[in-house]
Amino acid sequence: MEIVFTKDVPNQARAGEIRRVADGFARNYLIPRGLAEVATPEVLKRLHKIKAAGDETRIRETQVMEELAEALDGVQITVTARITPTGRYYGAISGSRIADELTASLGREIDRRLIEAGEPIREPGEYQVVLRFSSEIEATIYIIAEAEE
């Protein structure tokens, strides 16, 4: 089925692009969520408006991501957790815990999926964590993991 994407869909297409996708994917996912429309002559006439709206949204989102990356770059947060007698944490400090700490300290919502911590933090120490907002925009924060008293 040929469709016109009305919004950006990661790993699929940008707004205003015409693509051939599986019928079920279009009918069950893209069209009901307002991400695409069937490529009819009426929709093709509006194609330049759809592209312009997508470009405008993309530019606005990029500016917001760049501002947030500048605000977060070099931020240092301290995370505490209980440790075992061997010096390791009970459980681990994961990306979602880091996102919660960042949200609490900055007052802005930080999504856990932005954090590229690799392995969870399992021992006290200092760690460097990258937040990837897009392929070009990233920020580096510093985590000081301490033992809870």
C-alpha positions as CSV (number, residue, x, y, z in Angstrom):
1,M,0.0,0.0,0.0
2,E,1.3,3.4,-0.9
3,I,1.0,6.0,1.9
4,V,2.1,9.6,2.6
5,F,3.7,10.0,6.0
6,T,2.1,13.0,7.8
7,K,4.6,12.9,10.8
8,D,8.1,11.6,11.3
9,V,8.2,7.9,12.1
10,P,11.7,6.9,13.4
11,N,13.4,4.2,11.2
12,Q,10.6,4.5,8.6
13,A,10.2,7.9,7.0
14,R,10.0,11.6,7.5
15,A,6.8,13.7,7.1
16,G,5.9,14.2,3.5
17,E,7.6,11.1,2.1
18,I,5.7,8.6,0.0
19,R,6.5,5.0,0.8
20,R,5.1,1.5,0.0
21,V,4.5,-0.3,3.3
22,A,2.7,-3.5,4.2
23,D,-1.0,-3.2,4.2
24,G,-1.4,-4.4,7.8
25,F,1.2,-2.0,9.1
26,A,-0.6,0.9,7.4
27,R,-4.1,0.0,8.3
28,N,-3.4,-1.2,11.9
29,Y,-0.7,1.2,13.0
30,L,0.2,4.2,10.9
31,I,-3.3,5.4,9.7
32,P,-5.1,5.0,13.1
33,R,-2.4,6.9,14.9
34,G,-2.5,9.8,12.4
35,L,1.1,9.1,11.2
36,A,0.2,8.5,7.6
37,E,-2.6,8.7,5.0
38,V,-3.3,6.6,1.9
39,A,-1.7,8.2,-1.1
40,T,-4.8,9.5,-2.9
41,P,-4.8,12.4,-5.5
42,E,-6.2,14.8,-2.8
43,V,-3.5,13.9,-0.3
44,L,-0.8,14.2,-3.0
45,K,-2.0,17.8,-3.7
46,R,-1.4,18.7,-0.1
47,L,2.1,17.0,-0.1
48,H,4.1,20.3,0.0
49,K,2.1,21.5,3.1
50,I,2.8,18.2,4.8
51,K,6.5,18.4,4.1
52,A,6.6,22.0,5.3
53,A,4.9,21.1,8.6
54,G,7.2,18.2,9.1
55,D,10.3,20.4,8.5
56,E,9.0,23.0,10.9
57,T,8.4,20.4,13.6
58,R,11.8,18.8,13.1
59,I,13.6,22.2,13.4
60,R,11.6,23.1,16.6
61,E,12.4,19.7,18.2
62,T,16.1,20.0,17.3
63,Q,16.3,23.4,18.9
64,V,14.7,22.1,22.1
65,M,17.1,19.1,22.1
66,E,20.2,21.3,21.6
67,E,19.1,23.6,24.5
68,L,18.6,20.7,26.8
69,A,21.9,19.1,25.7
70,E,23.7,22.4,26.5
71,A,22.1,22.6,29.9
72,L,23.0,19.0,30.8
73,D,26.5,18.8,29.4
74,G,29.0,18.5,32.3
75,V,26.3,18.1,35.0
76,Q,27.4,16.1,38.0
77,I,24.9,14.1,40.1
78,T,25.4,12.0,43.2
79,V,23.5,8.7,43.5
80,T,23.4,6.6,46.7
81,A,22.4,3.0,47.2
82,R,22.8,0.3,49.8
83,I,25.9,-2.0,49.3
84,T,26.6,-5.6,50.2
85,P,29.5,-6.6,52.5
86,T,31.5,-7.3,49.3
87,G,31.2,-3.6,48.2
88,R,28.7,-4.1,45.4
89,Y,25.2,-2.6,45.2
90,Y,22.2,-4.6,46.0
91,G,20.7,-4.6,42.5
92,A,22.3,-1.8,40.4
93,I,21.9,1.8,39.4
94,S,20.2,1.7,36.1
95,G,19.4,4.2,33.4
96,S,15.9,4.8,34.8
97,R,17.3,5.7,38.2
98,I,19.8,8.1,36.6
99,A,16.9,9.7,34.7
100,D,14.9,10.1,37.9
101,E,17.8,11.7,39.7
102,L,18.4,14.1,36.7
103,T,14.6,15.0,36.6
104,A,14.7,15.7,40.3
105,S,17.8,17.9,40.2
106,L,16.9,19.8,37.0
107,G,13.1,20.0,37.3
108,R,12.8,18.9,33.7
109,E,11.6,15.5,32.6
110,I,14.4,13.4,31.3
111,D,13.5,10.2,29.4
112,R,15.4,7.0,30.5
113,R,15.8,6.0,26.8
114,L,18.2,8.9,26.2
115,I,20.7,7.5,28.6
116,E,23.5,5.3,27.1
117,A,25.0,3.9,30.3
118,G,25.9,0.6,28.8
119,E,26.2,-1.7,31.8
120,P,24.3,-0.8,35.0
121,I,26.4,0.7,37.7
122,R,27.1,-2.0,40.3
123,E,29.9,-0.6,42.4
124,P,30.5,2.8,44.0
125,G,32.8,5.2,42.0
126,E,32.7,7.9,39.4
127,Y,31.2,7.2,36.0
128,Q,30.7,9.1,32.8
129,V,27.4,8.7,31.0
130,V,26.3,9.9,27.6
131,L,22.8,11.2,26.9
132,R,22.0,10.8,23.2
133,F,19.2,13.1,22.0
134,S,19.7,12.3,18.3
135,S,22.4,11.1,16.0
136,E,24.2,14.5,16.2
137,I,23.1,15.8,19.6
138,E,24.5,14.4,22.8
139,A,25.6,15.5,26.3
140,T,27.9,14.0,28.8
141,I,27.1,13.8,32.5
142,Y,29.1,12.6,35.5
143,I,27.7,10.2,38.0
144,I,29.2,9.9,41.5
145,A,27.9,6.6,42.9
146,E,28.2,6.4,46.7
147,A,27.4,3.9,49.4
148,E,24.3,4.7,51.5
149,E,25.0,5.2,55.2
